[in-house]
């Protein structure tokens, strides 16, 4: 089983690895719609939060950063994919920060690294690791 982080456009164009059993984890900005994937995935799940770090200040009535509940949902789906021996494609806008953090934790969970370049969002990675009980 492998995990690959890609961009919003890669999903629309089908620029990602392909296998017989795949899960798509979509991460988009709060004001964006999920892209229509060029191909079908066995399971598709989506999350909306901004690419913000812990220190970033955003003044509004709600918190646009990844929530604990969203992090729990992402982990649930990663573990489900692992249990079902599914490969995972995870995307965000550029395919580097939010999806990179999810892919990095996926590799720590035992997925093969598709070795796409990433610069993980540290808040996303920390929230996922905290839920797993892993120190960061």
MDAnalysis code that builds the backbone (N, CA, C; Angstrom):
import MDAnalysis as mda
import numpy as np

u = mda.Universe.empty(408, n_residues=136, atom_resindex=np.repeat(np.arange(136), 3), trajectory=True)
u.add_TopologyAttr("name", ["N", "CA", "C"] * 136)
u.add_TopologyAttr("resid", np.arange(1, 137))
u.add_TopologyAttr("resname", ["UNK", "UNK", "UNK", "UNK", "UNK", "UNK", "UNK", "UNK", "UNK", "UNK", "UNK", "UNK", "UNK", "UNK", "UNK", "UNK", "UNK", "UNK", "UNK", "UNK", "UNK", "UNK", "UNK", "UNK", "UNK", "UNK", "UNK", "UNK", "UNK", "UNK", "UNK", "UNK", "UNK", "UNK", "UNK", "UNK", "UNK", "UNK", "UNK", "UNK", "UNK", "UNK", "UNK", "UNK", "UNK", "UNK", "UNK", "UNK", "UNK", "UNK", "UNK", "UNK", "UNK", "UNK", "UNK", "UNK", "UNK", "UNK", "UNK", "UNK", "UNK", "UNK", "UNK", "UNK", "UNK", "UNK", "UNK", "UNK", "UNK", "UNK", "UNK", "UNK", "UNK", "UNK", "UNK", "UNK", "UNK", "UNK", "UNK", "UNK", "UNK", "UNK", "UNK", "UNK", "UNK", "UNK", "UNK", "UNK", "UNK", "UNK", "UNK", "UNK", "UNK", "UNK", "UNK", "UNK", "UNK", "UNK", "UNK", "UNK", "UNK", "UNK", "UNK", "UNK", "UNK", "UNK", "UNK", "UNK", "UNK", "UNK", "UNK", "UNK", "UNK", "UNK", "UNK", "UNK", "UNK", "UNK", "UNK", "UNK", "UNK", "UNK", "UNK", "UNK", "UNK", "UNK", "UNK", "UNK", "UNK", "UNK", "UNK", "UNK", "UNK", "UNK", "UNK", "UNK"])
u.atoms.positions = np.array([
    [0.841, -1.167, 0.000],
    [0.000, 0.000, 0.000],
    [0.889, 1.234, 0.000],
    [0.536, 2.206, -0.804],
    [1.300, 3.435, -0.888],
    [0.401, 4.636, -0.604],
    [1.032, 5.781, -0.349],
    [0.315, 7.040, -0.168],
    [1.033, 8.102, -0.986],
    [0.248, 8.937, -1.658],
    [0.811, 9.965, -2.535],
    [0.089, 11.291, -2.313],
    [0.853, 12.358, -2.123],
    [0.287, 13.699, -2.042],
    [0.396, 14.368, -3.411],
    [-0.730, 14.968, -3.845],
    [-0.792, 15.616, -5.154],
    [-1.590, 16.916, -5.037],
    [-1.661, 17.662, -6.133],
    [-2.361, 18.942, -6.138],
    [-3.819, 18.801, -6.581],
    [-4.561, 19.863, -6.388],
    [-5.951, 19.999, -6.833],
    [-6.035, 19.687, -8.328],
    [-5.152, 20.300, -9.119],
    [-5.161, 20.090, -10.573],
    [-4.781, 18.662, -10.961],
    [-3.879, 18.041, -10.200],
    [-3.492, 16.654, -10.496],
    [-4.698, 15.721, -10.424],
    [-5.591, 15.970, -9.482],
    [-6.792, 15.139, -9.342],
    [-7.685, 15.291, -10.570],
    [-7.868, 16.532, -11.010],
    [-8.719, 16.786, -12.184],
    [-8.129, 16.190, -13.462],
    [-6.799, 16.127, -13.536],
    [-6.129, 15.637, -14.744],
    [-5.739, 14.167, -14.661],
    [-5.895, 13.555, -13.488],
    [-5.504, 12.160, -13.311],
    [-4.007, 11.959, -13.202],
    [-3.285, 12.992, -12.779],
    [-1.829, 12.915, -12.632],
    [-1.458, 12.375, -11.253],
    [-1.639, 11.093, -11.078],
    [-1.309, 10.426, -9.828],
    [-1.184, 8.929, -10.107],
    [-0.640, 8.224, -9.135],
    [-0.547, 6.767, -9.266],
    [-1.946, 6.164, -9.338],
    [-2.017, 4.959, -9.890],
    [-3.290, 4.252, -10.011],
    [-3.094, 2.812, -9.562],
    [-4.110, 2.273, -8.889],
    [-4.096, 0.864, -8.495],
    [-5.528, 0.341, -8.516],
    [-5.697, -0.910, -8.152],
    [-7.024, -1.531, -8.176],
    [-7.928, -1.090, -7.032],
    [-7.345, -0.673, -5.918],
    [-8.126, -0.308, -4.741],
    [-7.556, 0.976, -4.153],
    [-8.326, 2.077, -4.294],
    [-7.781, 3.378, -3.900],
    [-8.783, 4.229, -3.123],
    [-8.235, 5.018, -2.209],
    [-8.994, 6.019, -1.463],
    [-8.466, 7.390, -1.850],
    [-9.378, 8.344, -1.994],
    [-9.014, 9.735, -2.247],
    [-9.395, 10.558, -1.032],
    [-8.423, 11.258, -0.462],
    [-8.670, 12.203, 0.623],
    [-8.484, 13.594, 0.034],
    [-9.579, 14.361, 0.009],
    [-9.552, 15.698, -0.558],
    [-9.498, 16.741, 0.546],
    [-8.604, 17.715, 0.401],
    [-8.511, 18.837, 1.332],
    [-8.555, 20.114, 0.497],
    [-9.566, 20.924, 0.749],
    [-9.706, 22.178, 0.009],
    [-9.908, 23.334, 0.980],
    [-9.677, 24.548, 0.476],
    [-9.967, 25.741, 1.260],
    [-11.470, 25.794, 1.538],
    [-11.832, 26.492, 2.583],
    [-13.211, 26.539, 3.039],
    [-14.166, 27.044, 1.956],
    [-13.708, 27.965, 1.134],
    [-14.574, 28.561, 0.114],
    [-14.487, 27.873, -1.249],
    [-13.820, 26.739, -1.316],
    [-13.656, 26.035, -2.592],
    [-14.519, 24.780, -2.633],
    [-14.878, 24.377, -3.832],
    [-15.554, 23.104, -4.030],
    [-14.508, 22.026, -4.262],
    [-14.883, 20.788, -4.009],
    [-13.979, 19.676, -4.270],
    [-13.871, 19.481, -5.779],
    [-12.676, 19.208, -6.279],
    [-12.542, 18.978, -7.720],
    [-13.156, 17.638, -8.107],
    [-13.596, 17.563, -9.322],
    [-14.090, 16.290, -9.842],
    [-12.885, 15.493, -10.324],
    [-12.699, 14.334, -9.734],
    [-11.564, 13.489, -10.104],
    [-11.770, 12.926, -11.503],
    [-10.697, 12.827, -12.245],
    [-10.764, 12.279, -13.595],
    [-11.156, 10.811, -13.564],
    [-10.718, 10.114, -12.526],
    [-11.022, 8.684, -12.418],
    [-11.847, 8.414, -11.166],
    [-12.405, 7.228, -11.093],
    [-13.189, 6.827, -9.928],
    [-12.277, 6.257, -8.850],
    [-12.614, 6.570, -7.616],
    [-11.929, 6.016, -6.454],
    [-12.929, 5.156, -5.699],
    [-12.453, 4.145, -4.994],
    [-13.342, 3.284, -4.217],
    [-13.988, 4.048, -3.065],
    [-13.209, 4.908, -2.433],
    [-13.706, 5.741, -1.337],
    [-13.159, 7.143, -1.546],
    [-14.031, 8.143, -1.429],
    [-13.612, 9.547, -1.503],
    [-14.169, 10.270, -0.289],
    [-13.294, 10.966, 0.426],
    [-13.698, 11.754, 1.587],
    [-13.124, 13.159, 1.431],
    [-13.791, 14.131, 2.032],
    [-13.341, 15.504, 1.883],
    [-13.333, 16.284, 3.176],
    [-12.392, 17.220, 3.247],
    [-12.227, 18.080, 4.414],
    [-11.960, 19.495, 3.933],
    [-12.503, 20.481, 4.668],
    [-12.303, 21.884, 4.323],
    [-11.664, 22.620, 5.492],
    [-10.432, 23.051, 5.282],
    [-9.730, 23.910, 6.234],
    [-8.592, 24.595, 5.493],
    [-8.127, 25.705, 6.050],
    [-7.085, 26.484, 5.388],
    [-5.694, 25.983, 5.750],
    [-4.742, 26.355, 4.926],
    [-3.339, 25.992, 5.141],
    [-2.725, 26.995, 6.111],
    [-3.121, 26.881, 7.374],
    [-2.639, 27.778, 8.414],
    [-1.867, 26.994, 9.459],
    [-0.886, 27.645, 10.031],
    [-0.101, 27.059, 11.114],
    [-0.656, 27.544, 12.453],
    [-0.186, 26.961, 13.526],
    [-0.656, 27.289, 14.873],
    [-0.548, 28.786, 15.156],
    [0.549, 29.399, 14.764],
    [0.817, 30.800, 15.078],
    [0.025, 31.781, 14.204],
    [-0.543, 31.317, 13.106],
    [-1.270, 32.200, 12.206],
    [-2.550, 32.710, 12.858],
    [-2.785, 34.006, 12.736],
    [-3.972, 34.634, 13.310],
    [-4.951, 34.919, 12.177],
    [-6.185, 34.508, 12.373],
    [-7.227, 34.707, 11.379],
    [-8.444, 35.210, 12.139],
    [-8.849, 36.439, 11.889],
    [-9.940, 37.023, 12.663],
    [-11.285, 36.784, 11.988],
    [-12.046, 35.906, 12.592],
    [-13.408, 35.622, 12.149],
    [-14.125, 34.909, 13.298],
    [-15.375, 34.599, 13.102],
    [-16.171, 33.968, 14.161],
    [-15.897, 32.479, 14.325],
    [-15.151, 31.884, 13.427],
    [-14.880, 30.452, 13.450],
    [-13.401, 30.236, 13.178],
    [-12.918, 29.074, 13.486],
    [-11.498, 28.763, 13.305],
    [-11.308, 28.017, 11.988],
    [-10.608, 28.614, 11.034],
    [-10.428, 27.983, 9.729],
    [-9.281, 26.968, 9.669],
    [-8.614, 26.740, 10.806],
    [-7.529, 25.759, 10.854],
    [-8.109, 24.356, 10.981],
    [-7.290, 23.346, 10.759],
    [-7.748, 21.965, 10.924],
    [-8.234, 21.765, 12.361],
    [-9.409, 21.186, 12.499],
    [-9.953, 20.916, 13.836],
    [-9.513, 19.530, 14.295],
    [-9.664, 19.301, 15.577],
    [-9.364, 17.975, 16.127],
    [-10.276, 16.935, 15.482],
    [-11.548, 17.277, 15.302],
    [-12.489, 16.342, 14.679],
    [-12.087, 16.021, 13.236],
    [-11.626, 17.014, 12.497],
    [-11.165, 16.748, 11.132],
    [-9.933, 15.852, 11.150],
    [-9.019, 16.109, 12.068],
    [-7.828, 15.268, 12.179],
    [-8.219, 13.828, 12.523],
    [-9.185, 13.664, 13.418],
    [-9.671, 12.320, 13.755],
    [-10.272, 11.648, 12.528],
    [-11.020, 12.390, 11.734],
    [-11.607, 11.836, 10.513],
    [-10.560, 11.404, 9.511],
    [-9.547, 12.221, 9.333],
    [-8.460, 11.866, 8.415],
    [-7.764, 10.595, 8.888],
    [-7.458, 10.531, 10.179],
    [-6.806, 9.325, 10.713],
    [-7.697, 8.098, 10.593],
    [-8.981, 8.257, 10.874],
    [-9.910, 7.138, 10.709],
    [-9.815, 6.593, 9.289],
    [-9.816, 7.479, 8.312],
    [-9.775, 7.043, 6.922],
    [-8.434, 6.450, 6.526],
    [-7.340, 6.990, 7.045],
    [-6.032, 6.372, 6.782],
    [-5.981, 4.956, 7.345],
    [-6.469, 4.786, 8.552],
    [-6.463, 3.453, 9.177],
    [-7.418, 2.501, 8.468],
    [-8.548, 3.015, 7.986],
    [-9.473, 2.206, 7.206],
    [-8.814, 1.736, 5.909],
    [-8.131, 2.647, 5.229],
    [-7.430, 2.283, 3.997],
    [-6.359, 1.233, 4.272],
    [-5.656, 1.400, 5.372],
    [-4.621, 0.422, 5.731],
    [-5.242, -0.944, 6.010],
    [-6.325, -0.954, 6.773],
    [-7.021, -2.204, 7.098],
    [-7.519, -2.907, 5.835],
    [-8.017, -2.134, 4.888],
    [-8.557, -2.692, 3.642],
    [-7.509, -2.845, 2.540],
    [-6.243, -2.549, 2.892],
    [-5.121, -2.668, 1.950],
    [-5.342, -1.819, 0.692],
    [-5.769, -0.583, 0.933],
    [-6.022, 0.362, -0.149],
    [-4.860, 1.347, -0.261],
    [-4.568, 1.754, -1.478],
    [-3.622, 2.833, -1.703],
    [-4.357, 4.150, -1.500],
    [-3.610, 5.208, -1.166],
    [-4.225, 6.491, -0.843],
    [-3.600, 7.605, -1.676],
    [-4.481, 8.401, -2.271],
    [-4.083, 9.653, -2.901],
    [-4.709, 10.751, -2.058],
    [-3.895, 11.711, -1.635],
    [-4.401, 12.830, -0.841],
    [-4.003, 14.118, -1.547],
    [-4.975, 15.009, -1.704],
    [-4.650, 16.274, -2.363],
    [-5.066, 17.459, -1.518],
    [-4.371, 18.559, -1.748],
    [-4.775, 19.868, -1.265],
    [-4.590, 20.807, -2.455],
    [-4.522, 22.088, -2.233],
    [-4.458, 23.005, -3.369],
    [-3.192, 22.787, -4.209],
    [-2.037, 22.897, -3.576],
    [-0.772, 22.736, -4.304],
    [-0.189, 21.329, -4.186],
    [-0.710, 20.535, -3.261],
    [-0.203, 19.172, -3.095],
    [1.079, 19.099, -2.310],
    [1.313, 20.085, -1.447],
    [2.600, 20.168, -0.755],
    [2.454, 20.203, 0.770],
    [1.624, 21.096, 1.293],
    [1.600, 21.340, 2.741],
    [0.583, 20.485, 3.494],
    [-0.706, 20.726, 3.286],
    [-1.717, 19.960, 4.021],
    [-1.684, 18.493, 3.615],
    [-1.693, 18.234, 2.314],
    [-1.642, 16.833, 1.856],
    [-0.292, 16.216, 2.181],
    [0.759, 17.031, 2.174],
    [2.086, 16.537, 2.537],
    [2.148, 16.060, 3.971],
    [1.465, 16.789, 4.870],
    [1.426, 16.374, 6.278],
    [0.686, 15.054, 6.428],
    [-0.433, 14.912, 5.725],
    [-1.208, 13.666, 5.792],
    [-0.373, 12.515, 5.224],
    [0.290, 12.742, 4.108],
    [1.122, 11.688, 3.507],
    [2.264, 11.299, 4.438],
    [2.873, 12.285, 5.076],
    [3.993, 11.992, 5.977],
    [3.542, 11.120, 7.152],
    [2.394, 11.430, 7.730],
    [1.863, 10.607, 8.823],
    [1.458, 9.237, 8.272],
    [0.932, 9.196, 7.063],
    [0.608, 7.912, 6.434],
    [1.831, 7.019, 6.309],
    [2.957, 7.599, 5.946],
    [4.205, 6.829, 5.859],
    [4.584, 6.316, 7.248],
    [4.404, 7.142, 8.269],
    [4.691, 6.706, 9.645],
    [3.778, 5.564, 10.072],
    [2.571, 5.517, 9.484],
    [1.628, 4.432, 9.796],
    [1.937, 3.156, 9.015],
    [2.871, 3.224, 8.079],
    [3.264, 2.018, 7.354],
    [2.980, 2.016, 5.865],
    [2.419, 3.111, 5.326],
    [2.224, 3.191, 3.877],
    [3.568, 3.417, 3.197],
    [3.718, 2.848, 2.012],
    [4.912, 3.098, 1.200],
    [4.853, 4.551, 0.728],
    [5.987, 5.221, 0.753],
    [6.072, 6.616, 0.352],
    [6.162, 6.721, -1.163],
    [5.225, 7.433, -1.792],
    [5.280, 7.657, -3.236],
    [6.354, 8.689, -3.588],
    [6.926, 9.287, -2.572],
    [8.078, 10.176, -2.687],
    [7.832, 11.429, -3.517],
    [6.624, 11.983, -3.409],
    [6.380, 13.301, -3.980],
    [6.941, 14.339, -3.019],
    [7.403, 15.456, -3.562],
    [7.954, 16.515, -2.719],
    [6.858, 17.075, -1.828],
    [7.214, 17.377, -0.600],
    [6.260, 17.968, 0.323],
    [6.967, 18.837, 1.346],
    [6.228, 19.796, 1.850],
    [6.656, 20.666, 2.936],
    [5.481, 20.698, 3.910],
    [5.392, 19.695, 4.788],
    [4.182, 19.485, 5.588],
    [3.774, 20.680, 6.443],
    [2.475, 20.923, 6.453],
    [1.886, 21.876, 7.376],
    [2.079, 21.282, 8.774],
    [2.801, 21.989, 9.630],
    [3.163, 21.431, 10.933],
    [1.968, 21.287, 11.870],
    [0.975, 22.176, 11.754],
    [-0.213, 22.043, 12.594],
    [-1.000, 20.789, 12.224],
    [-1.161, 20.527, 10.937],
    [-1.861, 19.326, 10.493],
    [-1.119, 18.090, 10.996],
    [0.178, 18.063, 10.797],
    [0.986, 16.916, 11.234],
    [0.906, 16.741, 12.754],
    [1.006, 17.842, 13.495],
    [0.945, 17.772, 14.960],
    [-0.412, 17.253, 15.435],
    [-1.503, 17.750, 14.845],
    [-2.836, 17.288, 15.265],
    [-2.991, 15.785, 15.017],
    [-2.534, 15.311, 13.861],
    [-2.631, 13.890, 13.565],
    [-1.792, 13.068, 14.544],
    [-0.572, 13.525, 14.795],
    [0.312, 12.788, 15.699],
    [-0.185, 12.818, 17.135],
    [-0.753, 13.953, 17.561],
    [-1.298, 14.052, 18.924],
    [-2.405, 13.017, 19.134],
    [-3.285, 12.870, 18.137],
    [-4.384, 11.912, 18.257],
    [-3.851, 10.495, 18.347],
    [-2.770, 10.226, 17.644],
    [-2.140, 8.896, 17.696],
    [-1.372, 8.670, 18.991],
    [-1.189, 9.747, 19.774],
    [-0.432, 9.638, 21.014],
    [1.064, 9.663, 20.780],
    [1.461, 10.143, 19.611],
    [2.881, 10.226, 19.269],
    [3.386, 11.627, 19.573],
    [4.557, 11.710, 20.170],
    [5.144, 13.023, 20.435],
    [5.569, 13.699, 19.157],
    [5.530, 15.021, 19.172],
    [5.977, 15.775, 18.000],
    [7.005, 16.778, 18.447],
])
